[in-house]
Amino acid sequence: MRKIFGLVLVFVACFGFIAVDSAFAEKIPIEEINPGFIYIGPPGDGGWTYMQEKGRQDMEKNFPGLKSFIIESVPEGPESVTAMERLIRSNKSKLVFACSFGYMDYVLEVAEKYPDVTFIHISGYKRTENVGNMFGRMYQPRYLSGLVAGKTSASGKIGYVAAYPLPEVIRMINAFTLGVRAVNPDATVNVVWLFSWFDPGKEKEAAKALIDSGCDLLAMHADTGAVAQTCEEEGVFVIGYNNDMKSFAPKMHLTAPIWDWGSMFSLIVNQVNEGVWKSDAIWWGLKEGAVALAPFGPAVAEDAKNLVAEKMSAIIDGKWDVFTGPIANQAGELKVPEGKAMTDEEIWNMNWFVEGVKGDIPK
């Protein structure tokens, strides 16, 4: 993973507040777009890459004649440059999706060499004329899953297996914690860092450590089903991520914040096909269907289901959103006043924990 701290506060200049007003005027026939995807893991990981692969397949179904290509398990380093160039040269890709945060600077490098190719970087914030960004407001279903966790945990000590200390992950932990403490004000969310997106062994070890420390429910921000499997083995409730992970934990799985990438992938293909694509930052939420909450497991109580439905409706209708004050930080200091909602810029750059999170953010 490339070092990113010190860069996260450049959101205003890089993620959508300074638009790159440029469009590719040339229409590209569907059969000539040949979208290429580079994945951080294997499509069989059961999580992050699995759902992106599902989205790619859904995209293909939407466009008869469209043929797309993948290169899986591409490290977040110079290897990603080779992978992208292979898609462009060998597969004639006129559209490339780079599907992990650490590809960001390498996408810019390749995009400069191929100005007639459209690049979409997932979860990043830097854009140029032929590079756009794509992500979802996953913090919304994260909050809803926190309501379920807070209603279900008997001890109020909840564990969270987290990938990297990036704003992407930090805001998810915060949203989840806000949901937990909305129904259980004394509960805590205890964070263990993996410093990896994809490492089933580390994920399992982290889950066991949290369970051994007394956590009776775990949540996760990692790419595989290892945490869910461990919880099933140990008889501990789990909130999954990326995909509905009930197959990994049939008895202990409660729900999961999940992705639907197909609609976003299809939007870009259509824009490239019509010659109207221009560099932008897509950040869709529950309302647009880019993110969702998986079906509830058998242990979820009816009052929790009803509360989730109420809050989901408020979010979708635009009456309320997750990061609306009052919100305090770990030290109990008020960060967001009552009734005020954080801006997208503030949410995107979040680098502090809310009250109730136990753990540090490494620098």
URDAWO-V267601 format. One record per backbone hydrogen bond with DSSP energy under -0.5 kcal/mol. CO is the residue of the C=O (numbers start at 1). NH is the residue of the N-H. If there is no record, write none. Layout:
CO,NH ; CO,NH
//
This chain:
4,7 ; 4,8 ; 7,10 ; 8,11 ; 10,13 ; 10,14 ; 11,15 ; 11,17 ; 17,19 ; 19,21 ; 20,22 ; 22,279 ; 23,25 ; 27,29 ; 29,32 ; 29,33 ; 30,33 ; 30,34 ; 33,94 ; 33,95 ; 35,69 ; 36,97 ; 37,39 ; 37,71 ; 38,99 ; 39,74 ; 41,73 ; 42,45 ; 43,46 ; 45,225 ; 47,51 ; 48,52 ; 49,53 ; 50,54 ; 51,55 ; 52,56 ; 53,57 ; 54,58 ; 55,59 ; 56,60 ; 57,61 ; 58,62 ; 59,62 ; 59,63 ; 60,63 ; 63,66 ; 69,37 ; 71,39 ; 73,75 ; 75,77 ; 77,80 ; 78,81 ; 78,82 ; 79,83 ; 80,84 ; 81,85 ; 82,86 ; 83,87 ; 84,88 ; 85,89 ; 86,90 ; 86,91 ; 87,91 ; 87,93 ; 94,118 ; 95,36 ; 96,98 ; 96,120 ; 97,38 ; 97,99 ; 98,122 ; 100,103 ; 101,104 ; 103,107 ; 104,108 ; 105,109 ; 106,110 ; 107,111 ; 108,112 ; 109,113 ; 110,113 ; 110,114 ; 114,117 ; 118,96 ; 119,121 ; 119,132 ; 120,98 ; 120,122 ; 121,123 ; 121,134 ; 128,131 ; 129,279 ; 130,119 ; 131,128 ; 132,121 ; 133,282 ; 134,123 ; 135,284 ; 136,138 ; 137,140 ; 137,141 ; 138,142 ; 139,143 ; 140,144 ; 141,145 ; 142,146 ; 143,147 ; 144,148 ; 145,149 ; 146,150 ; 147,151 ; 148,152 ; 149,153 ; 156,158 ; 156,188 ; 157,216 ; 157,217 ; 158,190 ; 159,219 ; 160,162 ; 160,192 ; 161,221 ; 162,194 ; 163,194 ; 163,195 ; 163,196 ; 164,166 ; 166,169 ; 166,170 ; 167,171 ; 168,172 ; 169,173 ; 170,174 ; 171,175 ; 172,176 ; 173,177 ; 174,178 ; 175,179 ; 176,180 ; 177,181 ; 178,182 ; 179,183 ; 180,183 ; 180,184 ; 184,187 ; 188,158 ; 188,190 ; 189,191 ; 189,358 ; 190,160 ; 192,162 ; 197,199 ; 197,223 ; 199,203 ; 200,204 ; 201,205 ; 202,206 ; 203,207 ; 204,208 ; 205,209 ; 206,210 ; 207,211 ; 208,212 ; 209,213 ; 210,215 ; 211,214 ; 216,237 ; 217,159 ; 218,239 ; 219,161 ; 221,163 ; 223,48 ; 225,229 ; 226,230 ; 227,231 ; 228,232 ; 229,233 ; 230,234 ; 231,235 ; 231,236 ; 237,218 ; 238,240 ; 238,254 ; 238,255 ; 240,257 ; 241,243 ; 242,259 ; 243,245 ; 244,247 ; 245,248 ; 245,249 ; 249,253 ; 252,238 ; 254,297 ; 255,240 ; 256,294 ; 257,242 ; 258,292 ; 261,265 ; 262,266 ; 263,267 ; 264,268 ; 265,269 ; 266,270 ; 267,271 ; 268,272 ; 269,273 ; 270,274 ; 271,275 ; 271,276 ; 271,277 ; 272,28 ; 277,24 ; 280,133 ; 280,282 ; 282,135 ; 284,137 ; 285,289 ; 285,290 ; 285,291 ; 290,260 ; 292,258 ; 297,300 ; 301,305 ; 302,306 ; 303,307 ; 304,308 ; 305,309 ; 306,310 ; 307,311 ; 308,312 ; 309,313 ; 310,314 ; 311,315 ; 312,316 ; 313,317 ; 314,319 ; 314,320 ; 315,318 ; 322,324 ; 323,342 ; 325,339 ; 327,335 ; 327,336 ; 328,355 ; 329,332 ; 333,329 ; 336,326 ; 336,327 ; 337,340 ; 340,325 ; 343,347 ; 344,348 ; 345,349 ; 347,350 ; 353,330 ; 354,357 ; 356,189 ; 357,359 ; 358,191 ; 360,362
//
